[in-house]
Amino acid sequence: MRATWMRGGTSKCWVFTESDLDAAGEDRTELLVRIFGSPDIRQIDGIGGGTSTTSKAVLLRPSRRPGVDVDYTFGQVSITEPTVDWASNCGNCSAVAGLYALQAGWVRPSGERTTVTVLNTNTDQLIRQEVPTPRRRVVNAGDNEIAGVPYPALGVRMGFVKPAGRTTGRLFPTGERRERIDDGAGGLEVTLIDACAPVVVVDAAALGLGGAEAPTEVDARPGLLARLERVRAGAARRTATGPASPPAEVVTSTRSSSPAALPRP
């Protein structure tokens, strides 16, 4: 099975063409679960990395739709269960679609920056990407730096067309700008928002965080993780996304330029 390992944002994404997967003649979910080595928290017998940010599949194909270059389907491969979540998109992995299309020859470079129009099939979300193609050449290297990644890489600009309510149907799924959710410790004030994908926004200070903690610092606090998981479960019930695809969580702080790095993006 051919696959390409690419980083998008702060996620590692294994990229497959749909034609290669379909040629295997097996159910896509069952095939990806086996390829990634799930269910196993180490994914020792597969290509997964044992974390949610390293257990992601990207399925691509040239699009037949007018005005669209690439159809892109995202799959979050579970580490602990033999399942793949197809319900939502991953913004990080979205970034690899345009570059891959250029490398595969599906799109030809058109200048110093080439625009690639991508359709995420999970959410019917149109994404316009600008990929650097200096002197109309396809390149991998770049000098773009982002928080959470130690080395620079090619910077891809992305614009999501009409992103509100792509999963739940509304920008604010419950109709409330702020609401309280049970966290097992008196409740937290949060914002539930669906812009490209459902997210729970929490003030870092309410959790005793500064907003720029590394993943290891968050992981070292099991009580905090339990609170956050309880909030996510409550958010899933309110937004009707279900336990298999709960909203991601973002912990923000006005005193930090970067959100805290949580275990699940």
Secondary structure, 3 states (H helix, E strand, C coil): CCCEEEEECCEEEEEEEHHHHHHCCCCHHHHHHHHHCCCCCCCCCCCCCCCHHHCEEEEEEECCCCCCCEEEEEEEECCCCCCEECCCCCHHHHCHHHHHHHHHCCCCCCCCEEEEEEEECCCCEEEEEEEECHHHCCCCCCCECCCCCCCCECCCEEEEECCECCCCCCCCCCCCCCEEECCCCCCEEEEEEEECCEEEEEEHHHHCCCCCCCHHHHHCCHHHHHHHHHHHHHHHHHHCCCCCCCCEEEEECCCCCCCCCCCCC
